[in-house]
Amino acid sequence: MKYFSGTATYKKAFDVPADMLSQDKMLMLDLGKVQNIAVVRVNGENLGVLWKPPFRVEIAAACRPAGNLLEVEITNLWPNRLIGDQFLPERQRFTHTNVRRFTKASHLLESGLLGPVQLFAGQKVRKISPITSHWAS
């Protein structure tokens, strides 16, 4: 939709090899480029709001070996709708504002899940406490 402003939901079914879901493994979902805000859910579990790069979230705890559902809600900004409304008679416009920054000639903003969407698997690393020493003075 050329002049869409609002929220769109992207969905993808996927499987994960069972050996990738052990306690010592991690799965990082990287959405790539997002315009503008993302809400990520895996199997209905809300994994949070991503509002700035890098658009990444750990998803292993929400995954199972087969039949996973990834849902990413992307909300963009208002300008594309404001620009599109400039082509409509005033009584048919979806938006109303006293801000006149956008015109028919304004460039549309990139919107949505632009990607590339990637899944990275890795080994968890245990954080080690710093060593403290006590020296006699």
C-alpha positions in Angstrom: 0.0 0.0 0.0 1.7 3.1 -1.2 0.5 5.6 1.4 0.1 3.3 4.4 0.8 4.5 7.9 0.1 2.2 10.8 1.0 -1.3 11.9 1.5 -4.3 9.7 2.2 -7.9 10.9 4.6 -10.2 9.2 4.3 -14.0 10.0 6.6 -16.9 9.3 6.5 -20.5 10.4 9.9 -22.2 11.2 11.6 -25.1 12.8 14.7 -25.2 14.9 17.0 -28.3 15.3 16.4 -29.7 18.8 20.2 -29.5 19.6 20.0 -25.8 19.1 17.6 -25.4 22.0 19.8 -26.6 24.8 20.6 -24.4 27.8 24.1 -23.6 26.6 22.9 -22.4 23.1 21.4 -19.1 22.0 19.3 -18.1 19.0 19.4 -14.4 18.1 16.8 -13.1 15.7 18.2 -10.1 13.7 15.5 -8.2 11.8 18.0 -6.2 9.7 16.6 -2.8 8.7 13.2 -1.8 10.3 11.2 1.3 9.7 10.3 2.2 12.5 9.3 0.1 15.5 9.0 -3.7 15.9 7.2 -5.9 18.4 8.4 -9.5 18.2 6.4 -12.6 19.3 7.4 -16.2 19.0 4.7 -18.8 19.6 2.5 -16.0 21.1 5.2 -15.0 23.6 6.0 -11.3 23.5 9.7 -10.8 23.3 9.7 -7.1 23.4 9.7 -3.9 21.5 12.7 -3.1 19.3 12.9 0.7 18.6 16.5 1.3 17.5 19.3 -0.6 15.7 20.4 -3.2 16.1 16.9 -4.8 15.8 17.9 -8.1 17.6 16.3 -10.3 20.2 17.2 -13.6 21.8 14.4 -16.1 21.0 15.6 -19.6 22.2 13.5 -19.6 25.3 10.3 -19.2 23.3 11.1 -21.8 20.6 10.4 -25.5 20.3 11.9 -27.9 17.8 9.0 -27.8 15.3 6.0 -25.6 14.5 7.2 -22.2 15.7 5.4 -19.1 14.6 7.3 -15.8 14.3 5.2 -12.7 14.3 6.7 -9.2 13.8 4.5 -6.2 14.1 6.1 -3.1 12.4 4.6 0.4 13.0 5.8 3.2 10.7 5.4 6.9 11.0 2.5 9.2 9.8 4.1 11.1 6.9 3.3 8.6 4.1 -0.4 8.8 5.0 -0.2 12.6 5.1 1.5 12.7 1.7 -1.1 10.4 0.2 -4.0 12.4 1.6 -2.7 15.4 -0.4 -4.0 13.7 -3.6 -7.6 13.3 -2.1 -10.3 16.0 -1.8 -10.2 17.3 1.7 -13.5 15.6 2.7 -12.1 12.2 1.7 -8.8 12.5 3.6 -7.9 10.0 6.4 -5.8 12.4 8.4 -6.3 15.9 9.6 -3.5 18.2 10.9 -2.5 21.8 10.9 1.1 20.8 10.1 1.7 21.5 6.4 5.2 20.0 6.2 4.2 17.3 3.7 2.9 17.9 0.2 2.1 15.9 -3.0 5.8 16.4 -4.0 7.2 15.0 -0.7 9.2 11.8 -1.0 7.6 8.8 0.7 9.6 7.3 3.7 10.8 3.7 3.6 8.5 1.6 5.8 8.2 -1.9 7.1 10.4 -4.9 7.7 13.1 -4.2 5.2 15.5 -6.9 6.4 17.4 -9.0 5.8 15.9 -11.1 8.6 18.4 -13.6 9.9 18.7 -16.2 12.7 22.1 -16.6 14.4 22.9 -19.5 16.5 25.7 -19.6 19.0 27.2 -20.8 22.3 26.3 -19.0 25.4 29.4 -17.7 27.3 29.3 -17.7 31.1 30.2 -14.3 32.6 33.2 -14.6 34.9 33.5 -12.3 37.9 36.6 -10.2 38.1 39.4 -11.5 40.2 40.1 -9.4 43.3 43.3 -9.7 45.3 44.2 -8.3 48.7 47.7 -7.2 49.0 49.3 -6.7 52.3 50.5 -3.1 52.8 
